Amino acid sequence: MDDFNAWLSHGYVMGWCGPAVCDTHDGIPMSETELAEFDDGGDPCLHILRLYEDQEHKKSIEEDHSPSIWRAINNGL
């Protein structure tokens, strides 16, 4: 877990990502511009990285969410 925390911390310090938040309890982080676009009926694309607890959790999520699989394949992952 230390490697992941170091990786996430580095991304945060460099300005590449925000901290991990919960969509259910915190909502999706949006700028005022994105929120206004959404409120006006627009569809801003917000890229989300799902954090897995372990390999079993990853497997269970990907079994029920095909976009996680095909987006990974399309990005060479």
Rosetta blueprint (number, residue, H / E / L):
1 M L
2 D H
3 D H
4 F H
5 N H
6 A H
7 W H
8 L H
9 S H
10 H H
11 G H
12 Y H
13 V H
14 M H
15 G L
16 W L
17 C L
18 G L
19 P L
20 A L
21 V L
22 C L
23 D H
24 T H
25 H H
26 D H
27 G L
28 I L
29 P L
30 M L
31 S L
32 E H
33 T H
34 E H
35 L H
36 A H
37 E H
38 F H
39 D H
40 D L
41 G L
42 G L
43 D L
44 P L
45 C L
46 L L
47 H L
48 I L
49 L L
50 R L
51 L L
52 Y L
53 E L
54 D L
55 Q H
56 E H
57 H H
58 K H
59 K H
60 S H
61 I H
62 E H
63 E H
64 D H
65 H L
66 S H
67 P H
68 S H
69 I H
70 W H
71 R H
72 A H
73 I H
74 N H
75 N L
76 G L
77 L L
